[in-house]
Amino acid sequence: MSVVGENESRPTPSERYAGRRFDGELILLGALPFALLMWVAAFVLFPGFTPPMSPQMSADQVAEFYRDPDNLPRIRYSMILFNWFAVAFVPILILIVMQIRRMAHRTPILAWAVLGCTAGGPTIFLVANVFWLLAAFRPERPAELTQMFNDLAWITFTTCEVPFLVAQSVLIALAIYFDDQSRPVFARWVAHFNLVVAAALLPAAFAALSFDGPVAWDGLLSFWLRNTAIALWFIVMTVVLVQSVRRERAEHAQHDADRIAA
């Protein structure tokens, strides 16, 4: 009997954490703008992005790019910054997974699938950064080896993470479409937006097939459209996440207030 009494007097999770101003969810939400700033800063800092290096550059031209004393420190520091951005990309994906868990689905399979994409995209992005760092680590090595590391970096960065990013966007869209609650976690337009992003990313999967044109790694589709889509996705999903979390917390607070009043 005493055990039952103890269980009845035990505070609910909402009551236990009501006095806290911050928790893990709010900390991750607050970190998202800083992650976006890292992306923009590293993108501008890396001389190979502004403008993007051409896959038609010869081995000697690539080696000269990495040996340039004006480029070398910018390459190294921008890649270190990109490494941190890759890690900072994880919180937004985990926050999305937690919101998918709130949706009206028969099983949590879609949340687990998005969680799997979380492990793929940022990891491949880190691998691409490592190749750029290796190319800049010993710029005095033979030009053909520097070109090889540069090719590895660009192909990995442009094409290899695309399947994870496309699958991630499609899975998020499916989760939203299948959420048949009277008040869904995300509005339907967020699902449409994710499908548009997936379509925008898809051409980059074929960057390894061309040395010039819009599909090449420096082309309109594989570079500019792809990176613009990623930046827009990060901004839009951050905004809708903040709105969803705020609404969820307000509903929990109202529920707790009604329960206490009753």
Order of alpha helices (4+ residues) and beta strands (2+ residues): alpha-alpha-alpha-alpha-alpha-alpha-alpha-alpha-alpha-alpha
